[in-house]
């Protein structure tokens, strides 16, 4: 039989500004956003709110990175390479964790009830591979 393979090349060199991306994008919600920040999908209307490691829904729902100033016009990255506009710290290849509105190479606060969720890996110059885990743990 025939075998067909489709692939996509993710090029980090073209990701020079916050919100530049290569990956899976959704355009819903018509919410004001900030390029490079991370948002959680809230409610059935397609609304977005900044992520929060201290809030169950804002840490465990579907999350995306804003690609501009509007979730419908510019889109939201569900998975792929992107420039988040800030250095999350750590080294290339290191895990990146969900933080309030963004990401960090450090495990979130030791405060009880905070969600720990890996959202991708660090690459270079503010560029990460965004691939949020569907699993998380809650500090007790």
C-alpha positions in Angstrom: 0.0 0.0 0.0 0.9 3.7 -0.2 2.4 5.5 2.8 2.0 9.2 3.1 3.8 11.2 5.7 3.1 14.9 6.4 5.4 16.9 8.6 6.0 20.4 9.7 9.4 22.0 10.3 9.6 24.3 13.3 12.3 27.0 12.7 13.5 28.8 15.8 15.5 31.4 13.8 12.3 33.1 12.6 11.0 33.6 16.1 12.7 37.0 16.9 9.8 38.8 18.6 7.2 38.1 21.3 4.3 36.2 19.8 6.1 35.0 16.6 5.4 31.3 16.3 5.3 28.1 14.3 2.7 25.6 15.4 -0.9 24.9 16.1 -3.0 28.1 16.4 -6.6 28.7 17.4 -8.5 31.9 16.8 -11.4 32.2 19.3 -12.7 34.4 22.1 -12.2 38.0 20.9 -10.3 38.8 24.1 -7.6 41.4 24.5 -4.3 39.7 25.1 -0.6 40.4 25.4 1.8 38.7 23.0 3.9 36.1 24.7 1.8 35.7 27.8 0.0 32.5 28.7 -3.8 32.2 29.0 -6.3 29.6 30.1 -9.5 28.9 28.2 -12.4 29.7 30.5 -16.1 28.9 30.0 -18.0 27.8 26.9 -17.8 31.2 25.2 -14.1 30.8 24.3 -12.9 33.4 26.8 -9.3 33.6 28.0 -7.8 34.7 31.3 -4.1 34.8 32.4 -2.9 31.6 33.9 -2.4 31.3 37.6 -0.6 28.4 39.4 -2.7 29.2 42.4 -6.0 28.7 40.7 -7.4 25.4 39.7 -9.1 26.3 36.5 -6.5 28.8 35.4 -3.8 26.2 35.8 -5.5 23.0 34.7 -7.7 23.9 31.7 -6.6 24.2 28.1 -3.8 26.8 27.9 -2.3 28.8 25.1 0.2 31.6 24.4 -1.1 34.8 23.0 0.3 35.8 19.6 -0.8 39.4 19.6 -3.3 41.8 21.1 -6.5 39.8 20.3 -7.2 36.1 20.7 -9.4 36.0 17.5 -7.5 38.4 15.2 -3.9 37.2 16.1 -4.6 33.8 17.6 -3.5 31.6 20.5 -0.7 29.0 20.2 -1.9 25.6 21.4 1.4 23.8 20.7 4.7 24.7 18.9 7.8 26.9 18.9 7.3 30.4 20.1 9.0 33.5 21.4 7.4 34.4 24.8 9.2 37.8 25.0 11.1 37.0 28.2 13.7 34.6 29.4 12.1 31.9 31.6 15.5 31.1 33.0 17.2 27.8 33.1 19.2 26.1 30.4 18.4 25.0 26.9 16.4 21.8 27.0 15.3 22.4 30.6 11.6 22.0 31.6 9.4 25.1 31.8 6.6 25.3 34.3 3.3 27.2 34.3 3.4 30.5 36.2 1.1 33.4 36.6 0.5 34.6 33.1 3.8 33.1 31.9 6.4 30.4 32.4 9.4 29.8 34.5 12.2 27.3 34.8 11.5 27.1 38.5 8.9 24.9 40.0 6.0 27.1 41.2 5.6 28.4 44.8 5.8 26.0 47.7 2.5 27.4 48.8 -0.2 24.7 49.4 -2.8 24.3 46.6 -0.5 25.5 43.9 -0.5 23.6 40.7 2.7 22.2 39.2 2.4 21.7 35.4 5.2 21.4 32.8 4.2 23.5 29.8 7.3 22.8 27.5 11.0 23.2 27.2 13.5 26.1 27.0 15.5 26.6 23.8 17.2 30.0 23.2 16.7 33.7 23.3 13.2 33.7 24.8 12.1 30.8 22.5 10.4 27.8 24.0 8.8 24.6 22.7 5.2 25.0 24.1 3.6 21.6 24.6 1.6 21.7 27.8 1.2 18.5 29.7 -2.3 17.2 30.3 -1.1 16.1 33.7 -0.4 18.2 36.8 0.0 17.9 40.5 -1.3 20.1 43.3 1.0 20.9 46.3 -0.5 19.9 49.6 
